[in-house]
Structures are given as structure tokens and as C-alpha cells.
Amino acid sequence: MKLVKGLKIAALVILGLMVIAWLFFARVIFITIPGGTIHPLVALVVVGLLAYLGWKRPLLGGLGLTLVGVCVAMYYLLILYSLEQALPALLLLCTPMVISGLVFIEADWMTRKANEAF
């Protein structure tokens, strides 16, 4: 069970690094785009709720984070003209969400596997 808790903490650390990157780049949005303060705040609330859900129910939280990460990746790949334009958004936003979602799913899988052994 210590390994499961370690996996959950690792997933939250990955999400935390993503949030720090968001806040670092969001200051540009606050300055340059009028009314742009709400977008990073909504994103932080959604990721925070999914992280909480991932801690309490790892399968649901992991599926939610993975689904959001894949949907955001598809959005950037469809809206931008080339992969070179979409690559920063994919690396900074989508990859950490998908990786942490998969780590939450792995934590749930290990919990279920441990419960079946007893």
C-alpha cells in the first residue's frame, strides 16, 4: 500500500509541476489579453478537482485526467496549422495530464491487484 500512496504522490507532483508552468506563463495572459484572467483560473480549478478525485478514487480521476489531456491535445492539433506550433502546448499541458492520469490508473490497478491477493 505504500507503493500505491507513492504513485498517487508522484501523480500529484507531476500535476503540481504543470500548474507551476501554467502560473509562470499565465502572467503573460494576465498582462496581454483583456479579460484573460479567468482562463487559467478555470483550468486550475478543473485540474484541482480532477487531482482530488484522483486521490480519493484513482480510477475515475485517472480516466478524467487522461481524457482531458487527450481532448486538449486534439484541440491544439486541430486548431493549429503545424506540429511545431502545437508542440509547446502539447508538452506543457497535455503530456503531464496524461502521464499523471495513467499513474493514477496504475495506482488503482495495484490496489485492486493487492485486494485480490488477500
Rosetta constraint file for C-alpha pairs under 8 A:
AtomPair CA 1 CA 5 HARMONIC 6.40 0.50
AtomPair CA 1 CA 111 HARMONIC 7.28 0.50
AtomPair CA 2 CA 6 HARMONIC 6.10 0.50
AtomPair CA 3 CA 7 HARMONIC 6.13 0.50
AtomPair CA 4 CA 8 HARMONIC 6.31 0.50
AtomPair CA 4 CA 107 HARMONIC 5.05 0.50
AtomPair CA 4 CA 108 HARMONIC 7.72 0.50
AtomPair CA 4 CA 110 HARMONIC 6.74 0.50
AtomPair CA 4 CA 111 HARMONIC 6.80 0.50
AtomPair CA 5 CA 9 HARMONIC 6.19 0.50
AtomPair CA 5 CA 107 HARMONIC 7.73 0.50
AtomPair CA 6 CA 10 HARMONIC 6.08 0.50
AtomPair CA 7 CA 11 HARMONIC 6.19 0.50
AtomPair CA 7 CA 103 HARMONIC 6.35 0.50
AtomPair CA 7 CA 104 HARMONIC 7.01 0.50
AtomPair CA 7 CA 106 HARMONIC 7.87 0.50
AtomPair CA 7 CA 107 HARMONIC 5.94 0.50
AtomPair CA 8 CA 12 HARMONIC 6.30 0.50
AtomPair CA 8 CA 54 HARMONIC 7.83 0.50
AtomPair CA 8 CA 55 HARMONIC 6.50 0.50
AtomPair CA 8 CA 58 HARMONIC 7.96 0.50
AtomPair CA 8 CA 103 HARMONIC 7.15 0.50
AtomPair CA 8 CA 104 HARMONIC 6.01 0.50
AtomPair CA 8 CA 107 HARMONIC 6.62 0.50
AtomPair CA 9 CA 13 HARMONIC 6.13 0.50
AtomPair CA 10 CA 14 HARMONIC 6.29 0.50
AtomPair CA 10 CA 100 HARMONIC 7.74 0.50
AtomPair CA 10 CA 103 HARMONIC 7.79 0.50
AtomPair CA 11 CA 15 HARMONIC 6.35 0.50
AtomPair CA 11 CA 99 HARMONIC 7.65 0.50
AtomPair CA 11 CA 100 HARMONIC 4.42 0.50
AtomPair CA 11 CA 101 HARMONIC 7.29 0.50
AtomPair CA 11 CA 103 HARMONIC 5.87 0.50
AtomPair CA 11 CA 104 HARMONIC 6.49 0.50
AtomPair CA 12 CA 16 HARMONIC 5.97 0.50
AtomPair CA 12 CA 51 HARMONIC 6.81 0.50
AtomPair CA 12 CA 100 HARMONIC 7.13 0.50
AtomPair CA 13 CA 17 HARMONIC 6.21 0.50
AtomPair CA 14 CA 18 HARMONIC 6.41 0.50
AtomPair CA 14 CA 96 HARMONIC 6.07 0.50
AtomPair CA 14 CA 97 HARMONIC 7.97 0.50
AtomPair CA 14 CA 99 HARMONIC 7.93 0.50
AtomPair CA 14 CA 100 HARMONIC 6.23 0.50
AtomPair CA 15 CA 19 HARMONIC 6.20 0.50
AtomPair CA 15 CA 47 HARMONIC 7.96 0.50
AtomPair CA 15 CA 51 HARMONIC 7.80 0.50
AtomPair CA 15 CA 96 HARMONIC 6.31 0.50
AtomPair CA 15 CA 97 HARMONIC 6.65 0.50
AtomPair CA 15 CA 100 HARMONIC 6.68 0.50
AtomPair CA 16 CA 20 HARMONIC 6.21 0.50
AtomPair CA 17 CA 21 HARMONIC 6.30 0.50
AtomPair CA 18 CA 22 HARMONIC 6.18 0.50
AtomPair CA 18 CA 92 HARMONIC 6.66 0.50
AtomPair CA 18 CA 93 HARMONIC 6.78 0.50
AtomPair CA 18 CA 96 HARMONIC 6.41 0.50
AtomPair CA 19 CA 23 HARMONIC 6.14 0.50
AtomPair CA 19 CA 44 HARMONIC 7.14 0.50
AtomPair CA 20 CA 24 HARMONIC 6.14 0.50
AtomPair CA 21 CA 25 HARMONIC 6.26 0.50
AtomPair CA 21 CA 92 HARMONIC 7.27 0.50
AtomPair CA 22 CA 26 HARMONIC 5.65 0.50
AtomPair CA 22 CA 40 HARMONIC 7.33 0.50
AtomPair CA 23 CA 27 HARMONIC 6.57 0.50
AtomPair CA 23 CA 40 HARMONIC 7.71 0.50
AtomPair CA 25 CA 29 HARMONIC 7.16 0.50
AtomPair CA 26 CA 30 HARMONIC 6.21 0.50
AtomPair CA 26 CA 40 HARMONIC 6.48 0.50
AtomPair CA 27 CA 31 HARMONIC 6.30 0.50
AtomPair CA 28 CA 32 HARMONIC 5.98 0.50
AtomPair CA 29 CA 33 HARMONIC 5.47 0.50
AtomPair CA 29 CA 36 HARMONIC 5.78 0.50
AtomPair CA 29 CA 37 HARMONIC 7.02 0.50
AtomPair CA 30 CA 34 HARMONIC 7.36 0.50
AtomPair CA 30 CA 35 HARMONIC 7.70 0.50
AtomPair CA 30 CA 36 HARMONIC 5.61 0.50
AtomPair CA 30 CA 37 HARMONIC 5.33 0.50
AtomPair CA 36 CA 40 HARMONIC 7.84 0.50
AtomPair CA 37 CA 41 HARMONIC 6.81 0.50
AtomPair CA 38 CA 42 HARMONIC 6.10 0.50
AtomPair CA 39 CA 43 HARMONIC 6.31 0.50
AtomPair CA 40 CA 44 HARMONIC 6.07 0.50
AtomPair CA 41 CA 45 HARMONIC 6.22 0.50
AtomPair CA 42 CA 46 HARMONIC 6.22 0.50
AtomPair CA 43 CA 47 HARMONIC 6.15 0.50
AtomPair CA 44 CA 48 HARMONIC 5.86 0.50
AtomPair CA 45 CA 49 HARMONIC 6.11 0.50
AtomPair CA 46 CA 50 HARMONIC 6.19 0.50
AtomPair CA 47 CA 51 HARMONIC 5.99 0.50
AtomPair CA 47 CA 65 HARMONIC 7.67 0.50
AtomPair CA 48 CA 52 HARMONIC 6.19 0.50
AtomPair CA 49 CA 53 HARMONIC 6.10 0.50
AtomPair CA 50 CA 54 HARMONIC 5.92 0.50
AtomPair CA 50 CA 61 HARMONIC 5.38 0.50
AtomPair CA 50 CA 62 HARMONIC 7.99 0.50
AtomPair CA 50 CA 64 HARMONIC 6.64 0.50
AtomPair CA 50 CA 65 HARMONIC 6.37 0.50
AtomPair CA 51 CA 55 HARMONIC 6.23 0.50
AtomPair CA 51 CA 61 HARMONIC 6.55 0.50
AtomPair CA 51 CA 65 HARMONIC 7.97 0.50
AtomPair CA 52 CA 56 HARMONIC 6.35 0.50
AtomPair CA 52 CA 61 HARMONIC 7.63 0.50
AtomPair CA 53 CA 57 HARMONIC 5.53 0.50
AtomPair CA 53 CA 58 HARMONIC 6.89 0.50
AtomPair CA 53 CA 60 HARMONIC 6.91 0.50
AtomPair CA 53 CA 61 HARMONIC 4.84 0.50
AtomPair CA 54 CA 58 HARMONIC 4.20 0.50
AtomPair CA 54 CA 59 HARMONIC 6.92 0.50
AtomPair CA 54 CA 60 HARMONIC 6.50 0.50
AtomPair CA 54 CA 61 HARMONIC 3.65 0.50
AtomPair CA 54 CA 62 HARMONIC 5.80 0.50
AtomPair CA 54 CA 101 HARMONIC 7.94 0.50
AtomPair CA 54 CA 104 HARMONIC 6.28 0.50
AtomPair CA 55 CA 61 HARMONIC 7.37 0.50
AtomPair CA 55 CA 104 HARMONIC 7.92 0.50
AtomPair CA 57 CA 61 HARMONIC 6.14 0.50
AtomPair CA 57 CA 108 HARMONIC 7.86 0.50
AtomPair CA 58 CA 62 HARMONIC 5.67 0.50
AtomPair CA 58 CA 104 HARMONIC 5.01 0.50
AtomPair CA 58 CA 105 HARMONIC 5.92 0.50
AtomPair CA 58 CA 107 HARMONIC 6.67 0.50
AtomPair CA 58 CA 108 HARMONIC 5.35 0.50
AtomPair CA 59 CA 63 HARMONIC 6.04 0.50
AtomPair CA 59 CA 104 HARMONIC 6.47 0.50
AtomPair CA 59 CA 105 HARMONIC 5.00 0.50
AtomPair CA 59 CA 108 HARMONIC 5.61 0.50
AtomPair CA 60 CA 64 HARMONIC 6.03 0.50
AtomPair CA 61 CA 65 HARMONIC 6.06 0.50
AtomPair CA 61 CA 101 HARMONIC 6.90 0.50
AtomPair CA 61 CA 104 HARMONIC 7.02 0.50
AtomPair CA 62 CA 66 HARMONIC 6.01 0.50
AtomPair CA 62 CA 100 HARMONIC 7.13 0.50
AtomPair CA 62 CA 101 HARMONIC 3.77 0.50
AtomPair CA 62 CA 102 HARMONIC 5.93 0.50
AtomPair CA 62 CA 103 HARMONIC 7.24 0.50
AtomPair CA 62 CA 104 HARMONIC 4.82 0.50
AtomPair CA 62 CA 105 HARMONIC 5.11 0.50
AtomPair CA 63 CA 67 HARMONIC 5.93 0.50
AtomPair CA 63 CA 101 HARMONIC 6.18 0.50
AtomPair CA 63 CA 102 HARMONIC 7.70 0.50
AtomPair CA 63 CA 105 HARMONIC 7.09 0.50
AtomPair CA 64 CA 68 HARMONIC 6.07 0.50
AtomPair CA 64 CA 101 HARMONIC 7.26 0.50
AtomPair CA 65 CA 69 HARMONIC 6.03 0.50
AtomPair CA 65 CA 97 HARMONIC 5.57 0.50
AtomPair CA 65 CA 98 HARMONIC 6.23 0.50
AtomPair CA 65 CA 100 HARMONIC 7.31 0.50
AtomPair CA 65 CA 101 HARMONIC 4.88 0.50
AtomPair CA 66 CA 70 HARMONIC 6.13 0.50
AtomPair CA 66 CA 97 HARMONIC 6.13 0.50
AtomPair CA 66 CA 98 HARMONIC 4.39 0.50
AtomPair CA 66 CA 99 HARMONIC 7.52 0.50
AtomPair CA 66 CA 100 HARMONIC 7.76 0.50
AtomPair CA 66 CA 101 HARMONIC 4.87 0.50
AtomPair CA 66 CA 102 HARMONIC 6.76 0.50
AtomPair CA 67 CA 71 HARMONIC 6.06 0.50
AtomPair CA 67 CA 98 HARMONIC 7.65 0.50
AtomPair CA 68 CA 72 HARMONIC 6.07 0.50
AtomPair CA 68 CA 97 HARMONIC 7.51 0.50
AtomPair CA 68 CA 98 HARMONIC 8.00 0.50
AtomPair CA 69 CA 73 HARMONIC 6.14 0.50
AtomPair CA 69 CA 93 HARMONIC 7.35 0.50
AtomPair CA 69 CA 94 HARMONIC 4.54 0.50
AtomPair CA 69 CA 95 HARMONIC 6.98 0.50
AtomPair CA 69 CA 96 HARMONIC 8.00 0.50
AtomPair CA 69 CA 97 HARMONIC 5.20 0.50
AtomPair CA 69 CA 98 HARMONIC 5.28 0.50
AtomPair CA 70 CA 74 HARMONIC 6.15 0.50
AtomPair CA 70 CA 94 HARMONIC 6.72 0.50
AtomPair CA 70 CA 98 HARMONIC 7.03 0.50
AtomPair CA 71 CA 75 HARMONIC 6.15 0.50
AtomPair CA 72 CA 76 HARMONIC 6.28 0.50
AtomPair CA 72 CA 93 HARMONIC 7.92 0.50
AtomPair CA 72 CA 94 HARMONIC 6.41 0.50
AtomPair CA 73 CA 77 HARMONIC 6.09 0.50
AtomPair CA 73 CA 89 HARMONIC 7.92 0.50
AtomPair CA 73 CA 90 HARMONIC 5.91 0.50
AtomPair CA 73 CA 94 HARMONIC 5.79 0.50
AtomPair CA 74 CA 78 HARMONIC 5.97 0.50
AtomPair CA 75 CA 79 HARMONIC 5.93 0.50
AtomPair CA 76 CA 80 HARMONIC 5.83 0.50
AtomPair CA 76 CA 86 HARMONIC 5.79 0.50
AtomPair CA 76 CA 89 HARMONIC 7.27 0.50
AtomPair CA 76 CA 90 HARMONIC 7.50 0.50
AtomPair CA 77 CA 81 HARMONIC 7.62 0.50
AtomPair CA 77 CA 82 HARMONIC 7.54 0.50
AtomPair CA 77 CA 83 HARMONIC 6.95 0.50
AtomPair CA 77 CA 86 HARMONIC 6.10 0.50
AtomPair CA 80 CA 85 HARMONIC 6.45 0.50
AtomPair CA 80 CA 86 HARMONIC 6.22 0.50
AtomPair CA 81 CA 85 HARMONIC 7.07 0.50
AtomPair CA 82 CA 86 HARMONIC 6.58 0.50
AtomPair CA 83 CA 87 HARMONIC 5.72 0.50
AtomPair CA 84 CA 88 HARMONIC 7.84 0.50
AtomPair CA 86 CA 90 HARMONIC 6.11 0.50
AtomPair CA 87 CA 91 HARMONIC 6.03 0.50
AtomPair CA 88 CA 92 HARMONIC 5.96 0.50
AtomPair CA 89 CA 93 HARMONIC 5.50 0.50
AtomPair CA 89 CA 94 HARMONIC 7.02 0.50
AtomPair CA 90 CA 94 HARMONIC 4.91 0.50
AtomPair CA 90 CA 95 HARMONIC 6.14 0.50
AtomPair CA 91 CA 95 HARMONIC 5.32 0.50
AtomPair CA 91 CA 96 HARMONIC 7.55 0.50
AtomPair CA 92 CA 96 HARMONIC 6.98 0.50
AtomPair CA 93 CA 97 HARMONIC 6.75 0.50
AtomPair CA 94 CA 98 HARMONIC 6.18 0.50
AtomPair CA 95 CA 99 HARMONIC 6.04 0.50
AtomPair CA 96 CA 100 HARMONIC 5.95 0.50
AtomPair CA 97 CA 101 HARMONIC 5.97 0.50
AtomPair CA 98 CA 102 HARMONIC 6.15 0.50
AtomPair CA 99 CA 103 HARMONIC 6.21 0.50
AtomPair CA 100 CA 104 HARMONIC 6.19 0.50
AtomPair CA 101 CA 105 HARMONIC 6.27 0.50
AtomPair CA 102 CA 106 HARMONIC 6.12 0.50
AtomPair CA 103 CA 107 HARMONIC 6.20 0.50
AtomPair CA 104 CA 108 HARMONIC 6.35 0.50
AtomPair CA 105 CA 109 HARMONIC 6.16 0.50
AtomPair CA 106 CA 110 HARMONIC 6.13 0.50
AtomPair CA 107 CA 111 HARMONIC 6.22 0.50
AtomPair CA 108 CA 112 HARMONIC 6.22 0.50
AtomPair CA 109 CA 113 HARMONIC 6.09 0.50
AtomPair CA 110 CA 114 HARMONIC 6.06 0.50
AtomPair CA 111 CA 115 HARMONIC 6.17 0.50
AtomPair CA 112 CA 116 HARMONIC 6.21 0.50
AtomPair CA 113 CA 117 HARMONIC 6.43 0.50
AtomPair CA 114 CA 118 HARMONIC 6.87 0.50
